[in-house]
């Protein structure tokens, strides 16, 4: 028995010769319909039947284009890449990475459900994003594996940060409430390293009232600080 190999990419299947009537829809139309449903009703509302109803067709007809809901999720995630407006690369790593990250954060905020999707493959828009990120990091001289790891870390930070924003959390309030909670508990246990850290902030009694304040931290500052910290770890000499 011959090995058939992995299935063809979703975006390449349309190049296969198929018998039957000409497809009535494009992958872009399917993706747009899915995104509209998710924006209006939430990600759970996206289903083969729901998309078919929006398009005025039968659910079975969609299997001419996709294999199931996982493919719909992949189409949705990839299609949002069209919302990027990539400026020319400047050669400054921080400037170029931040330009992409800021747009990615905005896209996640416009479509909060995006962080819930784990695409099974890369589409053309995702490839454009990956290509731009590779270009942004190219002045670092990193190897291919290190570059891809760095992109994964940066992308993960953006996704996680935007998801917290969508949940109504702010950098200042979440950090401050966490500091207060830690401060209140320090007096009720043996935590020498935490106690030393708090002592270094000139706090004599670690209580809720005396815990370090982070009210001056806003989301934009925290977001950029995270990007800077990751870049330092990914390419400390740049």
KEFISE-721236 format. One record per residue (C-alpha): residue number from 1; x, y, z. Coordinates in Angstrom, 3 decimals, padded with zeros to 6 digits. Example, Ala and Ser with C-alpha at 12.3 -4.5 7.8 and 13.67 -1.06 7.14 Angstrom:
BEGIN
R   resi         c1         c2         c3
R      1    012.300   -004.500    007.800
R      2    013.670   -001.060    007.140
END
This chain:
BEGIN
R   resi         c1         c2         c3
R      1    000.000    000.000    000.000
R      2    001.403    003.389   -000.959
R      3    001.580    006.234    001.550
R      4   -000.791    008.974    000.493
R      5    001.111    011.550    002.575
R      6   -000.362    014.500    004.436
R      7   -003.551    016.077    003.112
R      8   -003.182    018.993    000.752
R      9   -003.265    022.471    002.254
R     10   -006.741    023.936    002.467
R     11   -005.682    026.786    000.204
R     12   -004.215    024.438   -002.397
R     13   -007.117    022.036   -002.648
R     14   -008.881    024.365   -005.043
R     15   -006.086    023.712   -007.505
R     16   -007.040    020.032   -007.640
R     17   -009.046    018.985   -010.656
R     18   -012.596    018.252   -009.544
R     19   -015.572    016.987   -011.451
R     20   -018.970    018.535   -011.116
R     21   -020.347    022.053   -011.312
R     22   -018.130    025.052   -010.869
R     23   -017.879    026.108   -007.189
R     24   -020.370    028.823   -006.329
R     25   -018.239    030.377   -003.590
R     26   -014.635    031.259   -002.953
R     27   -012.673    030.532    000.211
R     28   -012.611    034.286    000.821
R     29   -016.413    034.391    000.786
R     30   -016.600    031.530    003.240
R     31   -014.071    033.239    005.506
R     32   -015.913    036.578    005.377
R     33   -019.167    034.855    006.305
R     34   -017.552    033.064    009.235
R     35   -015.928    036.258    010.520
R     36   -019.219    038.128    010.303
R     37   -020.997    035.423    012.293
R     38   -018.266    035.335    014.947
R     39   -018.198    039.129    015.273
R     40   -021.977    039.291    015.665
R     41   -022.750    036.128    017.633
R     42   -019.490    034.743    018.992
R     43   -017.232    031.924    017.887
R     44   -019.596    029.160    019.023
R     45   -022.132    030.312    016.464
R     46   -019.790    029.386    013.615
R     47   -020.779    025.980    012.276
R     48   -021.156    024.296    008.927
R     49   -024.925    024.625    009.167
R     50   -024.801    028.246    010.308
R     51   -022.464    029.288    007.522
R     52   -024.582    027.453    004.967
R     53   -027.702    029.255    006.185
R     54   -025.960    032.608    005.835
R     55   -024.985    031.714    002.286
R     56   -028.414    030.341    001.430
R     57   -027.212    026.838    000.653
R     58   -027.130    023.380    002.220
R     59   -024.479    022.426    004.736
R     60   -023.494    019.426    002.624
R     61   -022.501    021.726   -000.230
R     62   -019.761    023.307    001.894
R     63   -017.824    020.058    001.920
R     64   -016.861    020.849   -001.642
R     65   -014.647    023.571   -000.155
R     66   -013.735    022.465    003.380
R     67   -013.525    019.239    005.357
R     68   -015.310    020.583    008.412
R     69   -015.355    023.199    011.147
R     70   -011.587    023.081    011.701
R     71   -011.120    024.299    008.157
R     72   -013.589    027.117    008.776
R     73   -011.557    028.188    011.822
R     74   -008.374    028.162    009.761
R     75   -010.008    030.266    007.053
R     76   -011.204    032.805    009.602
R     77   -007.858    033.196    011.337
R     78   -006.002    033.559    008.076
R     79   -008.453    036.015    006.546
R     80   -007.866    038.551    009.329
R     81   -004.298    038.864    008.135
R     82   -005.670    041.006    005.331
R     83   -006.268    043.736    007.917
R     84   -002.533    044.366    008.274
R     85   -000.989    047.323    006.511
R     86    002.687    046.448    006.444
R     87    004.925    049.506    006.200
R     88    008.329    049.189    004.527
R     89    010.904    047.657    006.851
R     90    013.296    050.220    008.342
R     91    016.049    047.861    009.457
R     92    015.500    048.826    013.105
R     93    014.376    045.615    014.795
R     94    012.319    047.210    017.580
R     95    010.585    049.645    015.236
R     96    009.681    046.989    012.704
R     97    008.554    044.346    015.212
R     98    006.510    046.861    017.172
R     99    004.808    048.101    013.993
R    100    003.558    044.577    013.354
R    101    002.733    043.829    017.002
R    102    000.643    046.979    017.445
R    103   -001.467    046.077    014.420
R    104   -001.811    042.493    015.604
R    105   -003.026    043.689    018.996
R    106   -005.597    045.935    017.304
R    107   -006.854    043.063    015.134
R    108   -007.276    040.858    018.209
R    109   -009.201    043.631    019.964
R    110   -011.532    044.033    016.983
R    111   -012.099    040.275    016.859
R    112   -011.794    038.997    020.465
R    113   -012.601    035.427    019.429
R    114   -009.357    035.209    017.437
R    115   -007.323    034.190    020.496
R    116   -009.543    031.105    020.857
R    117   -008.549    029.707    017.462
R    118   -005.580    027.422    016.941
R    119   -005.223    027.121    013.161
R    120   -004.096    023.769    011.822
R    121   -002.221    025.310    008.901
R    122   -000.928    028.543    007.397
R    123   -002.812    030.353    004.668
R    124   -001.588    033.106    002.337
R    125   -002.269    035.946    004.782
R    126   -000.552    034.100    007.624
R    127    002.421    033.544    005.321
R    128    002.585    037.285    004.647
R    129    002.638    037.939    008.402
R    130    005.364    035.348    008.891
R    131    007.381    036.782    006.009
R    132    007.138    040.310    007.454
R    133    008.197    039.116    010.912
R    134    011.160    037.257    009.435
R    135    012.137    040.457    007.641
R    136    011.774    042.491    010.820
R    137    014.084    040.129    012.717
R    138    016.581    039.586    009.892
R    139    019.027    042.295    011.092
R    140    019.599    040.206    014.229
R    141    021.388    037.539    012.216
R    142    019.539    034.803    014.093
R    143    019.412    031.273    012.739
R    144    016.209    030.027    011.148
R    145    015.150    028.022    014.249
R    146    015.902    030.964    016.576
R    147    014.010    033.343    014.302
R    148    010.930    031.116    014.218
R    149    011.075    030.650    017.997
R    150    011.291    034.398    018.444
R    151    008.271    034.952    016.207
R    152    006.301    032.373    018.173
R    153    007.158    034.100    021.461
R    154    006.260    037.563    020.175
R    155    003.029    036.342    018.593
R    156    002.087    034.557    021.801
R    157    002.636    037.704    023.855
R    158    000.372    039.743    021.593
R    159   -002.360    037.102    021.648
R    160   -002.235    036.686    025.419
R    161   -002.150    040.424    026.101
R    162   -005.044    041.162    023.754
R    163   -007.089    038.331    025.257
R    164   -006.683    039.850    028.719
R    165   -007.714    043.245    027.375
R    166   -010.798    041.694    025.798
R    167   -011.645    040.220    029.200
R    168   -011.636    043.741    030.652
R    169   -008.302    043.538    032.441
R    170   -005.894    046.475    032.483
R    171   -002.170    046.300    033.168
R    172   -002.322    048.665    036.128
R    173   -005.335    047.192    037.872
R    174   -004.332    043.538    037.439
R    175   -000.733    044.105    038.516
R    176   -001.753    046.269    041.465
R    177   -004.387    043.816    042.697
R    178   -001.829    041.028    042.438
R    179    000.722    043.031    044.427
R    180   -001.849    043.808    047.090
R    181   -002.795    040.153    047.398
R    182    000.827    039.085    047.755
R    183    001.487    041.846    050.254
R    184   -001.441    040.770    052.395
R    185   -000.260    037.146    052.483
R    186    003.393    037.805    053.233
R    187    002.688    038.337    056.913
R    188    001.069    034.905    057.205
R    189    003.803    032.597    055.928
R    190    007.498    032.032    055.337
R    191    008.312    033.463    051.924
R    192    011.858    034.819    052.304
R    193    012.504    035.707    048.684
R    194    009.227    037.574    048.243
R    195    009.746    039.312    051.593
R    196    013.203    040.450    050.498
R    197    011.799    041.769    047.231
R    198    009.118    043.753    049.040
R    199    011.653    044.979    051.590
R    200    013.746    046.370    048.741
R    201    010.853    048.698    047.893
R    202    011.119    050.325    051.341
R    203    007.903    048.782    052.568
R    204    008.119    048.060    056.268
R    205    004.846    046.160    056.734
R    206    003.615    044.168    053.711
R    207   -000.130    044.674    054.006
R    208   -002.868    045.349    051.509
R    209   -002.562    049.059    052.156
R    210    001.225    049.150    051.816
R    211    001.688    046.910    048.789
R    212    003.546    048.452    045.820
R    213    001.309    050.470    043.544
R    214    001.338    050.149    039.765
R    215   -001.353    052.672    038.933
R    216    001.094    054.505    036.665
R    217    001.280    051.488    034.336
R    218   -001.071    051.715    031.366
R    219   -001.798    049.037    028.819
R    220    000.267    050.585    026.033
R    221    003.320    050.891    028.280
R    222    002.941    047.329    029.532
R    223    002.460    046.009    025.999
R    224    005.623    047.659    024.689
R    225    007.568    046.615    027.786
R    226    006.677    043.010    027.032
R    227    007.847    043.348    023.436
R    228    011.109    044.940    024.599
R    229    011.716    042.199    027.161
R    230    011.152    039.489    024.573
R    231    013.393    041.192    022.034
R    232    016.139    041.463    024.625
R    233    015.867    037.747    025.256
R    234    015.621    036.847    021.578
R    235    018.455    039.086    020.348
R    236    020.252    040.756    023.302
R    237    022.916    042.354    021.093
R    238    020.459    044.286    018.938
END
